[in-house]
């Protein structure tokens, strides 16, 4: 352990881990920052840092969210679902949601205390995560159950002292319902038909040392769980851009003019990305307005795909502003920006472009499910192969030995596949396939239906 610097303490890093390389004797400092703003900058950490950032994002998006601390060394998130009227388990490191028995049944964890921490108090939610309450109770030896309840109630009271009567009424009603749910949860029967995996994040050696590989501690099957692709926004963005490219082909728009249009689009989208999440809006100058008018309705379709629209103010000023669900805009903007970057690169490199040979193609498959031979959680999750973002990727830890990924259409539909695109990272030899035609790996797969 190292001594934290003032600049590290400023962002909540009261603990600093020091690692030394066995080969060069070089050292690396790992400050355990607790400030989510700093973590968004460093983008480094383990489950605690991931859960911290994810909970921060949930609150930013307007959800009631709380950090869940497991005393046997894990951290995750819970969000309150207005649809279901209850708190929902979310583990950003594992890519798992609403599966609270993951740790006890999947990882074979011996739980004791699981505490929910929010901005309006703390709560013991252990019973949500176990079906072996009597076993768990025997491991809760820090203090008496009465003391646990008293301490948590005291802390919660301090946090709620400044809340309005209306807000307090909502929280207390929610607390009462949750108490009833928790009192029943620990005694419900386990559904034996549901198989939960061992821990997926972290190296095999580390997981094995912690006995978190699962009930059998077996490495013979590395297939990850079936995951649903949330990528309808990618298809909408690609459809809109494909329509715009087809328009340019039909009208024989000069390359220089096409580059000018896409450069303008890129600048507008960058300004929108940099704008405030809750009030995302940018003013369009006269030149941009003129370009948008020339490519209408294609631009309207693209804006709609990103939950945006062009508006004319009473002062005659035109702007692009977010409408509807702000999260949709946050998801779609980076997809559109990456696609526009690739389009610009193709134009500038004189890549041959026709309606048949162009990127992006329209009529892209979406909202299916994915099963892969393996994945490297949390950032190398299998669905990253279909998220339309160049900076993310599906990572198969044993890819060099052979790997596979299966895409299944929604509701067991079938169709004739017209084309697909593959992009390879080729950045880690032990992950990258040694023998693959055209040097491609299953990353950022674009699936298109035959017309």
KOLSE-624499 format. One line per field, with one value per residue (C-alpha): y, x, z; residue number from 1; residue in one letter. Coordinates in pm, whole numbers, m for minus. Each point is the difference from the previous one (the first is absolute). Example, Ala and Ser with C-alpha at 12.3 -4.5 7.8 and 13.67 -1.06 7.14 Angstrom:
BEGIN
py: [m450;344]
px: [1230;137]
pz: [780;m66]
i: [1;2]
aa: [A;S]
***
This chain:
BEGIN
py: [0;354;341;197;335;316;m3;m356;65;288;m258;m244;m222;m55;m333;m54;m343;m41;m270;m104;m177;m326;54;368;89;300;111;108;204;m88;267;m131;310;33;312;m114;312;m98;m362;112;161;m287;m280;m246;m218;m314;m77;286;261;m148;m5;353;131;m204;121;355;m46;m143;302;235;m162;71;m344;m62;m203;m129;m164;m355;m101;m371;m55;m308;236;103;314;51;221;m4;220;54;m115;203;m262;m285;210;m147;25;m183;m162;128;m117;210;m217;m321;146;m155;153;m113;m321;47;m367;32;15;m272;m245;91;106;m220;299;m31;328;170;371;171;370;249;354;288;376;m48;m267;m350;m332;m367;m183;m331;m202;98;m178;m328;m301;m137;256;m228;m72;369;84;m227;205;340;26;362;104;m88;32;265;207;m32;129;283;124;m1;175;268;70;4;244;249;m22;57;283;267;m165;147;m161;m110;m158;m169;m148;m150;m153;m142;m159;m155;m118;m172;m186;m103;m127;m226;m122;m73;m183;m247;m15;m200;m281;m36;m321;9;m54;m298;34;324;m39;295;38;42;330;117;311;m26;m250;m372;m28;284;m140;m348;132;161;m317;203;m214;m151;m300;m249;223;m138;161;m252;221;364;103;320;54;82;379;224;263;346;145;116;352;m124;m127;327;204;m228;16;380;29;m266;202;312;m182;m143;353;117;m290;71;371;m52;237;90;m153;343;96;m333;48;350;m134;m278;233;228;m294;m109;349;27;m345;78;317;m198;m263;271;169;m53;m341;126;297;m112;275;177;304;m44;273;116;m222;m309;88;24;m341;m157;143;m147;m354;7;m246;m220;227;m8;m379;2;246;m211;m311;182;134;349;251;334;288;358;243;311;205;m181;m197;m365;m267;m375;m118;m326;m117;m298;m236;165;m340;m92;306;m93;m351;102;299;m195;m255;274;174;m318;m74;354;m27;m319;155;299;m233;m190;318;142;m331;m23;m327;m113;66;m106;m99;m360;66;258;41;12;m224;34;m275;m114;m278;104;m87;m365;m204;m103;m306;m11;m247;244;367;227;191;271;194;m299;m122;m197;257;255;m173;154;339;203;169;m33;51;m304;m361;m358;m156;m378;m79;m323;130;m117;m361;37;187;38;232;m81;263;m100;215;132;m236;m283;178;m109;194;m20;180;243;119;52;209;m99;219;m136;167;m217;146;m299;m312;m240;118;44;m307;m138;m132;210;70;362;59;70;m82;12;363;273;m235;174;m230;104;m164;m75;245]
px: [0;115;m61;m266;103;m206;m110;m130;m170;m183;m196;m62;306;87;151;271;116;356;86;353;91;189;206;101;m67;m201;m287;m355;m220;m370;m188;m345;m195;m356;m99;m193;103;365;m75;m155;336;229;m228;186;m114;m167;m358;m14;98;m233;m299;81;m4;m305;m201;106;m122;m332;m60;103;m260;m262;m33;m12;319;204;339;m5;289;57;225;150;170;m222;m193;m288;m306;m374;m245;m364;m225;m319;m131;33;m32;314;376;185;345;253;363;198;312;m185;m250;m284;m327;m291;176;66;89;298;248;m135;m113;234;323;m53;58;m45;m183;m36;m84;m130;m68;m172;143;m199;m31;m300;138;140;m182;76;m109;180;m322;m47;322;m40;m227;209;m81;69;350;60;m122;263;272;m131;219;124;m274;m355;m286;m158;318;15;m356;62;318;m155;m314;211;200;m317;m168;286;m16;m376;m15;m7;m246;m340;m314;m111;336;15;m348;106;316;m170;m272;270;189;m309;m59;365;m4;m292;183;322;m177;m135;299;240;m253;m103;98;291;m93;221;m74;199;377;209;366;303;182;95;210;365;270;m64;278;m149;m354;125;190;m324;m205;m236;8;m335;m152;227;307;26;170;m119;m283;83;m314;m142;m373;m238;m10;m259;124;m135;88;m319;148;300;m230;m195;320;133;m332;7;363;m51;m293;217;280;m249;m127;355;50;m330;76;369;102;371;237;106;m361;m70;306;m118;m344;140;257;m289;m195;304;46;m368;3;321;m159;m309;214;181;m327;m176;m166;m333;m32;192;m32;220;m67;44;174;m132;235;m101;m368;46;171;m275;m268;175;5;m345;m175;313;130;m337;14;353;m94;m307;221;195;m315;82;m186;63;m200;m56;m22;m217;315;57;292;18;127;31;m134;m65;m360;m149;227;340;165;m85;194;299;4;m50;236;329;m132;m83;333;200;m201;51;374;16;m203;237;300;m147;m65;344;164;m203;m157;m245;m356;m327;m340;120;344;m18;31;m225;m259;m369;m238;235;m110;m41;m144;102;194;366;180;380;273;122;38;220;m224;m87;115;52;m360;m130;m269;276;42;m331;m9;125;276;359;157;m175;47;m81;303;43;280;88;m69;333;m101;m331;m320;m357;m297;m363;m263;m364;m280;m283;m297;174;m43;204;121;248;322;100;335;207;302;274;253;306;186;313;148;57;166;m143;m352;28;m65;317;m179;m288;m92;62;155;m343;m135;m360;m7;m250;m199;m250;m282;m227;m319;m43;m248]
pz: [0;m72;155;m190;m143;70;m366;49;334;m169;m202;285;m46;366;m102;m261;m120;m128;m254;m98;m324;55;m316;m11;369;m115;224;m77;232;16;199;100;m101;130;m194;m311;m193;46;m91;m328;m71;108;m129;222;286;123;97;253;m257;m263;235;115;m358;m101;300;m86;m358;120;221;m279;m223;266;160;374;42;290;47;137;226;57;302;m170;m247;m288;m97;m243;m58;56;m187;89;m284;m22;m243;251;313;160;23;m277;21;m259;m20;m253;32;m87;m247;204;116;219;105;373;58;m236;289;228;m267;m286;168;307;226;377;59;337;m27;m315;63;m235;14;m150;40;229;233;37;9;64;m317;62;m18;m365;m90;187;26;289;266;296;m136;m63;350;152;m176;115;309;m9;241;97;m248;223;m16;m379;m25;250;m170;m348;129;168;m317;m211;239;m41;m379;m6;252;m269;m240;m80;141;m347;m86;340;m52;m334;146;309;m213;m217;310;138;m324;m20;359;m86;m311;189;282;m256;m239;216;41;m364;m176;m243;m364;m85;m373;m17;m34;117;m101;220;m1;m350;72;101;m91;41;260;207;m17;87;303;121;m72;m221;m314;93;169;m175;m44;m353;m298;m257;m125;m70;m188;145;70;m284;m23;m163;m246;78;m339;m173;6;m203;m277;m6;m30;m276;m188;7;m111;m268;m134;m11;m185;m250;m61;m71;m244;m180;m35;m86;280;m38;250;130;75;172;220;90;99;220;156;96;142;199;147;100;162;191;137;99;170;198;101;333;18;138;m236;m308;m260;m258;m214;m376;m197;m337;m200;198;m37;m376;m15;212;m229;m304;141;156;72;43;276;175;m1;144;274;84;27;272;175;m127;m212;m167;143;m113;291;19;m60;m329;143;m106;238;43;333;184;21;180;191;60;44;m360;m117;217;m150;m362;m25;24;m251;m251;59;m62;m315;m133;73;m207;m283;m8;m2;m295;m198;69;m93;m323;111;m268;117;m163;135;1;149;273;375;184;m161;80;112;277;235;363;342;m26;254;8;132;m12;88;263;86;208;239;51;m307;m233;28;m302;m89;m64;m338;m105;177;m298;201;m119;343;149;m103;81;166;8;247;m183;m350;m137;72;m180;75;m121;32;m85;m81;37;m138;214;53;m191;m333;m300;m302;m285;87;m273;136;313;95;244;178;178;284;m44;317;232;m150;260;m87;m375;m218;m160;m308;m127;m358;m100;345;148;343;114;109;m86;m219;m226;m107;m285;m121;m365;m155]
i: [1;2;3;4;5;6;7;8;9;10;11;12;13;14;15;16;17;18;19;20;21;22;23;24;25;26;27;28;29;30;31;32;33;34;35;36;37;38;39;40;41;42;43;44;45;46;47;48;49;50;51;52;53;54;55;56;57;58;59;60;61;62;63;64;65;66;67;68;69;70;71;72;73;74;75;76;77;78;79;80;81;82;83;84;85;86;87;88;89;90;91;92;93;94;95;96;97;98;99;100;101;102;103;104;105;106;107;108;109;110;111;112;113;114;115;116;117;118;119;120;121;122;123;124;125;126;127;128;129;130;131;132;133;134;135;136;137;138;139;140;141;142;143;144;145;146;147;148;149;150;151;152;153;154;155;156;157;158;159;160;161;162;163;164;165;166;167;168;169;170;171;172;173;174;175;176;177;178;179;180;181;182;183;184;185;186;187;188;189;190;191;192;193;194;195;196;197;198;199;200;201;202;203;204;205;206;207;208;209;210;211;212;213;214;215;216;217;218;219;220;221;222;223;224;225;226;227;228;229;230;231;232;233;234;235;236;237;238;239;240;241;242;243;244;245;246;247;248;249;250;251;252;253;254;255;256;257;258;259;260;261;262;263;264;265;266;267;268;269;270;271;272;273;274;275;276;277;278;279;280;281;282;283;284;285;286;287;288;289;290;291;292;293;294;295;296;297;298;299;300;301;302;303;304;305;306;307;308;309;310;311;312;313;314;315;316;317;318;319;320;321;322;323;324;325;326;327;328;329;330;331;332;333;334;335;336;337;338;339;340;341;342;343;344;345;346;347;348;349;350;351;352;353;354;355;356;357;358;359;360;361;362;363;364;365;366;367;368;369;370;371;372;373;374;375;376;377;378;379;380;381;382;383;384;385;386;387;388;389;390;391;392;393;394;395;396;397;398;399;400;401;402;403;404;405;406;407;408;409;410;411;412;413;414;415;416;417;418;419;420;421;422;423;424;425;426;427;428;429;430;431;432;433;434;435;436;437;438;439;440;441;442;443;444;445;446;447;448;449;450;451]
aa: [X;X;X;X;X;X;X;X;X;X;X;X;X;X;X;X;X;X;X;X;X;X;X;X;X;X;X;X;X;X;X;X;X;X;X;X;X;X;X;X;X;X;X;X;X;X;X;X;X;X;X;X;X;X;X;X;X;X;X;X;X;X;X;X;X;X;X;X;X;X;X;X;X;X;X;X;X;X;X;X;X;X;X;X;X;X;X;X;X;X;X;X;X;X;X;X;X;X;X;X;X;X;X;X;X;X;X;X;X;X;X;X;X;X;X;X;X;X;X;X;X;X;X;X;X;X;X;X;X;X;X;X;X;X;X;X;X;X;X;X;X;X;X;X;X;X;X;X;X;X;X;X;X;X;X;X;X;X;X;X;X;X;X;X;X;X;X;X;X;X;X;X;X;X;X;X;X;X;X;X;X;X;X;X;X;X;X;X;X;X;X;X;X;X;X;X;X;X;X;X;X;X;X;X;X;X;X;X;X;X;X;X;X;X;X;X;X;X;X;X;X;X;X;X;X;X;X;X;X;X;X;X;X;X;X;X;X;X;X;X;X;X;X;X;X;X;X;X;X;X;X;X;X;X;X;X;X;X;X;X;X;X;X;X;X;X;X;X;X;X;X;X;X;X;X;X;X;X;X;X;X;X;X;X;X;X;X;X;X;X;X;X;X;X;X;X;X;X;X;X;X;X;X;X;X;X;X;X;X;X;X;X;X;X;X;X;X;X;X;X;X;X;X;X;X;X;X;X;X;X;X;X;X;X;X;X;X;X;X;X;X;X;X;X;X;X;X;X;X;X;X;X;X;X;X;X;X;X;X;X;X;X;X;X;X;X;X;X;X;X;X;X;X;X;X;X;X;X;X;X;X;X;X;X;X;X;X;X;X;X;X;X;X;X;X;X;X;X;X;X;X;X;X;X;X;X;X;X;X;X;X;X;X;X;X;X;X;X;X;X;X;X;X;X;X;X;X;X;X;X;X;X;X;X;X;X;X;X;X;X;X;X;X;X;X;X;X;X;X;X;X]
***
